[in-house]
Amino acid sequence: MPGARVRRAAVGAALLMAAVAGCSASSPPPRHGARLAGLHDLRPCPQAPGFSCGTLFTPLDPAAKAGHRLALNVAVSDATTAPRGILLLLTGGPGQPGVPFVPRLVSRLGPALTGYRLVMLDQRGTGSAALNCPALQRQMGGSDLARPTPAAVTACAAAIGPDRRFYATADTVADIDALRAALGVPRLTLDGVSYGSYVAERYALAHPDRVSRLVLDSVVPSWNVDPLQLATMRRTATVLRALCSAAHCGFDPAADLAADVRRYHDGPALLDALVTLSVGAPQFPGVLTALHTAATGQPGQLTALIAQAHAGDAATAPELSQGLHASTLCADMEMPWGGPGTPLASRAAALDRVVARLRPAQFWPFDRATVSGNGFVQTCRYWPAEQVRPDPAAAARPVSLPGVPVLLLAGTYDLSTPLPEAAAQAAWAPDRRLVTFPAAGHSVQSRADGNPAQPVLQHFLQAG
């Protein structure tokens, strides 16, 4: 997020919609309903035993406090006692819902949840209320970096209309504070994954006295990621060489990648495929061989790998809304041409000037066409110019997080939110612990083989 990069929801669309629909199912209210008066229509969640689903009503425009209201789905643990308070787990994207992931995360976190009441939220514009842009959704699926057509981008912006300016991260931060008030607690423990880590940081900066501790998994730093994706491009060489070393491959896959980009001019698609694999298949099956044979003039395997990665990243709007994704990123991110109010006519020239000044070492083994052609840049290049309300908690430069305990989790093979970004954020967290997981990819809490984050998380959440 936002430089945020999370891929397709790890649930089927049918299960997802069943869980969301269950938030208003007709069945007896939970025992704790009277103590959660700020949530409406509380009912047992059909796909999450031990949880109640309800609705949080929040203003579309948090500054106005009146007018149209959004109905956000919320799932709350039925735990009768929670001496450690509320743990709000924030999913990523932007565009991913939260409620459908309750069963998986309860299983993965296990004893780390002891003493907490787990809460999950469908952030505005996600889940059953997803901003739906069919053409953009088909082209991008669950990706940040797939390159959309200008027509799909402009059609999406037109379909959402002027309300798109109310889907910035600052608006989600306001929703979270409304949720905190509805839950009747003075502070939250926040666990954010990918874009969710950015939301957690932004909430902590906006409300430092309302946070007990932070878990940041697959970290988007509080000053946001670089939309040009330079850190990800450089990290790709490191990860490929680590894979080769482990497999004793006998060649340099980073050099092969550079040769392939020069020869086939497929940098944006290759970058997208490799980042996708770092999320769903971080052992990168078949990648080293495909890169090497393509470098010798036989691109068939590599072409097939790119196509398979893109097809596997398909996602519906309720799974990961590209309408919300574009609305948030283009409102939040400082782009090469400036902020979201920059006129469209001046953006291409400004982008060209910035990319022309880059040194090859900043993006190798990719090229300048990859830098300017990635999905972040190409989406926001065509997104309408609009004035977004300034957010005092947003900072383009690093600022210190509040002095609460902070746990940062990073997979060494993650190209979606690469390890150097977690290390950079750790330097600006006074009371921090950065834990890396060798050969793990994106979202270590929910995806890493063997669930290695659970004992680390348990130790952190149960301390003190």
Salt bridges, closest charged atoms under 4 A:
ASP61 OD1 - ARG389 NH1 3.24
ASP78 OD1 - HIS32 NE2 2.88
ASP144 OD2 - ARG7 NH1 3.59
ASP144 OD1 - HIS325 NE2 2.33
ASP171 OD1 - ARG389 NH2 3.13
ASP175 OD2 - ARG124 NE 2.69
ASP177 OD1 - ARG180 NE 2.85
ASP177 OD2 - ARG210 NH1 2.53
ASP252 OD2 - ARG241 NH2 2.85
ASP256 OD2 - HIS292 ND1 2.69
ASP272 OD1 - ARG7 NH2 3.10
ASP313 OD2 - ARG7 NE 2.95
GLU319 OE2 - ARG8 NE 3.76
GLU386 OE1 - ARG164 NE 2.90
ASP391 OD2 - ARG202 NH2 2.03
ASP414 OD2 - HIS442 ND1 2.98
GLU421 OE1 - ARG5 NH2 3.58
